[in-house]
């Protein structure tokens, strides 16, 4: 992405269920054949969309859950950094909802095969894999919002040179990750 067009703007959602578990999506073999990591729900903001509209759209495309943009709280977090797509600028929203079955039926063509499963994680489980969450670790922010402390302004999240290389970040119990098949 060139400096003239600016960073790729993205909107993400930290989804928390009624049992205070955080939803993450699982990606395997996307960056390299050996890579395995987790992804917070979200993606690029399309021209003409607000960040909340993009977050709600991405939530539907990546999980099958449809909500109105005003159901999202925030933005509660923000980060900027560089990934292989170029310079990116992400805002994070919060959604408290009842647990639902994640479905990948509405993924964009370029996303099919990238997402391989999903997991509802406790904050402790999230902390165990947090270094492998794209685009940034979110355990501290998740713990804060699970505890009821909703930031009134976006918390700056440190982009920690996330590369998505051949490191593996699986959970200790493979049954926790629900596959797409």
N, C-alpha and C positions, 0 to 999 in steps of 0.2 A: 504494500500500500504506500503510495507516495505521500510526501509531506504536504503536497498541495491539497489532497483530498482529506487529510486528517486521519485520525484513528478510526478503526472500525468500532462503531458504537454497539454495545450489547446490553441486554436486559436479562437478569437471572432471577430465579425464585427459590428461596429457602422454604421448602414445604415441610410443615410439622403436623403430625397427626395427633389424635386425642390422647395418645399414650406418650407424647413428647418424643416421638421418633422422627428423625429427619430423613427425607427421601433423597437418595442419590441414584443416579443412573450409572451403569457399569459399561465400560468400553474395553474391548480386548482386540489387539492386533491392528488398531487404526493407524497409529503413528509409525510403529514398526511391528513386524510379526510377533515380537516378544512383549510388546507393551500391554500393560493392563493397568487401568486407572479408573477413578470415579469422576463423574461430571455432575455439577449442580445443574438443575434444569434451567435452560435458557439458550439464547443465541442472539443473532444480529437484529438490530432495529432497522426495519424497512423504511424507505423514504416516505415521509408523511405520517409515520406512526409516532405516538408518544412512547416513552419508555414503558409505561404501565400497559399500554396496548400491546406492545411487542412481548412483554413478559407473559401476559395472558394468552396470547397467540402461541408462543413457544411452549407454554405449559400444556396447552391442548395438543399441539403437534407431537410433543415428546412423551406425553403420559396418557392422553385421552381425556383428561379432566378439563372441562370447560368452565371458566369463571369470567365474570365481568372484570374489567381493569380496576374498578373501584373496590373490588373485594381484596385487592392486594394492599398491604401496608407498606408505606415507605415512599421513596427508597430508604433502606436501613443500612446499606453498605455501598462501598465504591472502591474500585481498584483500576489501575492502569498498568500496562506492561506490554512486552513483546513476546509473541509466539510465532510459529512458523507462518501464520497468515499475515503477520505484520503487527503494527502497533494497535492495541485494543484498549477500549475504555468501557468498563462494565459497571452497571448499577445493580444492586440486589434489592429485591422486595421480599416480604414475608407473607406466607399464606398459612393460616391455621385451618385445618380441615379434617374431616373424618378420613381414616385410611380408606384407600380405594385400590382397585387392581390396576396396575400400570399396563397400558396397551400402547404398542408402537405402530398402530394402524395408520397414523396420519403423518408419519415422518416424511420429510422432503426426500427426494430421490438420492441426493448426496449423503443423507444421514443413514440410509438403510445399510445395515451391516456395521455401522460405527457403534451403535448402541446395542449391547448384547444382554442386558439384564437390568434389574433394579434391586435396591435394598432399602429397607426402612431401618435406620440405625439409631441406637441410643447415642447420647452425646459421648459416652465412653468409647463405644465402637467407632464412632466418627473420628474421635481423637486418634485412635489406633491407625487409621488410614488417611488422616488429614493431609499428610505430605503428598499424597497421590490424588488429591481432589483438584480438578480443573475448574476455574482458572487459578484459584487461590485456596489456601486452607480456610475453612469456615467454622471450625469447632468452637472457637472462642465466641464468635458472634452467635452461633446456634445455641450455645449454653446460656448466653445472656438472654436471648429472646424466649427460650424454653422456660427460663426462670421468671418471665414476665417483664423484664427490663427492655422495653422497646425504644431504640434510639430515636430521639426527636430530629436528629440530623444524621445523614449517612456517616457511618464509621469508616475510616480509611483502612482498607485491608492491604497488607503488604504483598506485592507481587514478588514471589521468591524464585525468580528465574525459572519458572515452570517450563519444562521442555517436553514432557511426554515421551521421554526416551525409553530405553528398554528395561527400566525398572518395573518391578511388579508390585502392585499394592492390593493383593487379594485379602479378603477377610479370612480369619482363621477357620471359620466354618463355612464351606462352600454352599451349604444348604440355605444360607442367609440370602444369597443372590438368586433372585427369581429370574429365570431365563425367559427369552421371548418366544420360545417354541411352545 
